[in-house]
């Protein structure tokens, strides 16, 4: 992001909320929008959460890991992902038991919280409750976000961490820019004599940035793809800091040594500490880990491995995890090219059940007694809401134009979107899936909300744009809901929803 991005603001006062009664404010109190959205999102994610009633897709791995964490404090064997999300899944089972609801409830709650935080981020960014509600609604009814909130996998937690960090950094930016002068030092509009109210670099970051750093570390402790959110956050803060320094002092690099040290603490040291801390169970139960068992054998109580040895073995495990992901090139029927992700070219089928006589055909796993009526289908597909994803395509063009014109809001949304998508294009391995886009869904929603915000300037048509988008998105959810949530359908009704052969 260019350092001048933030200079698109006309004045620091632009950062204040539009007022206690933003659009539609007289109709309902401010709290009703986020409360209603959160309740609706929670209902969609928690209703029939126990269907399917057996593990499906990668639940087979993460549920076993979570059970091991409950019983042993550490996963059995080689774990290819950090433990934080599996601890959250284990917490759900600790409360609701080792059943489908128990192992999915944590990710369902995370998906619900993602809708609320998207609303708050959009409100902070666009200052209109109606548009914030639109952004939250689009995440609530998105098919990929919904499906990944109803399966015990990791990407829903990554999505929550990413949008939460984004929201916190928006608050931090507001705090940093609150007292900035309206014009840049040294500009033609600066006070006579070139003096500005402040000649020093702005003060240090607010506490919100440090909280964001903790959240980003926790996101990385869920899955290594959280590093994409960390990179996006770093670029956002660097751009904002440089622009603010230019506004205040006339020099973007004023005080850069201190800034560099600060950024290293926020975006390297703090996330690293949080990441290592997520392995507390691994260190505390070293004797039960794979390297611990190799070193100590069965004499776990007599194992004398010290802290240095444990840290060295942990580092070796991390290196092995890196090699696993770097070399992964397994065949899978639902792998897809990232080039096709924005248009939903190849979604992932998480479960497929169809009766063939007295037996069932399944997308994966052993055969068992038929769970659906003869001639019917039960399908769970990770398909983004076509109305949301396809309407966002022209929105990206608008975003690009506004980025070119140095609109900091466009850069904020587009920067996070691109930072979490473009790196996948450079991946050489073939085992990639559409659900890697789950953390991008809130920014797809923000793209449409931003487009609607810009569209409000259009006479007559503009004010109806948010309504049209919302109605289209809800209608699409109603139509595709059966294949997102595993509702039994006739084969004919199922085929009507499979618009392309690549969806099957």
Secondary structure, DSSP 8 states (H G I E B T S, - for coil): --TTGGGG-S-GGGGS-S-SS-TTTTTS-HHHHHHHHHHHHHHHHHTTTT-SSS--TTHHHHHHHHHHHHHHSS-SS--SS-SHHHHHHHHHHHHH-SSHHHHHHHHHHHHHHHHHHHHHHHHHHH--HHHHHHHHHHHHT-HHHHHTTSSS-SHHHHHHHHHHHHHHHHHHHHHHHTT--SS-TTSTTS-GGG--S--S------HHHHHHHHHHHHHHTT-TTHHHHHHHHHHHHHHHHHHHHHHHHS-TTTTHHHHHHHHHIIIIIHHHHHHHHTTHHHHHTGGGSHHHHHHHTT-GGG----HHHHHHHHHHHHHHHHHHHHH-----TT---GGGGGGT-S-EEEEEEEEETTEEEESSS---B--S-TTEEEEEEE---HHHHHHHHHHHHHHHHHHHTT-HHHHHHHHHHHHHHHHHHT---S---GGGGGGGHHHHHHHHHHHHHHHTTSTTHHHHHHHHHHHHHHHHHHHHHHHHTT--EEHHHHHHH--SGGG-
